[in-house]
């Protein structure tokens, strides 16, 4: 048996099992906000362009965001080294808002998701633990990935509920995609809601750095997503002025009216939540090996104009300011490849596994 971290023990003491769910979540959020404040003070929490190089881990992170030509930048990101007070855990995420209130929805999800994730992680850890002489120990059948997966699933459900009840932010016709990851030791856990993408840079047998896509771009045209949408009573259509862009619509009529959504998974967007749109994340794991160099998290403002291979090539050339170089390259590609369209907002987080 392995002893739990002092962080988990501290949360367990502060949160009564008899308290209601809302009370416990609020206490968890308060604890997380205090931890976040301390992390920011120590330079371990990043929400604006910059780098994080932690002394007590192998992580090195470069992050950058730039608005396009559509108005206010609706993208945002977070990097949290020593997540939840655990020195060996890092949390990263990119958020791509859309709709009239998309910038506020993205920022809200960025703010509350770490708190909800830590709350449910604490619950899951407690469920697979044994109390011995006042200390918590892991059960023999403890599954590290399973704990994080359950925590992500519950956290994302609660995030959507939080948006639906928010007294100020109107997320009926607005929402956000969210791609978040946890690194704990050699375990990488990815939770994807939407069409942002994670791409791994890893070393091949000949010594070159190759790209491996880790996540699925969840758009309505993906076969399993299309099937779910139709089973839910929604429809998937393309408009004449956007050939090749599939959207969910809240109608099965031959000529549906009203706005559509070019995502099959998102937070918010409650106008199509009863017609196939879900906020359930696809949660996967990757064991980091000595061959794996870095992972790129980026919103679709990158992947609409930049290939996985080119992004990995840019990052592998030099890790310092790597996120900014991808963003600037993608912005230039928008002007070259899609001059008739407004440049999209672009956000990138590059997480390097081995801090040289």
Buried (B, 14 or more C-beta within 10 A) or exposed (E): EEEBBEBBBEBBEEBEEEEEEEEBBBBBBEBBBEBBEEBEEEEBBBBEBBBBBBEEBBBBBBBBBBBBEBEEBBBBBBBBBBBBBBBBBBBBBBBBBBBEBBBBBBBBBBBBBBBBBBBBBBBBBBEBBEEEEEEBBBEEEBEBBBBBBBBBBBBBBBBBEBBBEBEEBBBBBBBBBBBBBBBBEEBBBBBBBBBBBBBBBBBEEEEEBBBBEBBBBBBBBBEEBBEBBBEBEBBBBBEEEEEEBBBBBBBEEEEBEEEBBBBBBBBBBBBBBEBBBBBEBBBBBBEBEEBBBBBBBBBBBBBBBBEBEBBBBBBBEEBEBBBBBBBBBBBEBBEEEEEEBEBBBBBBBBBBBEEE
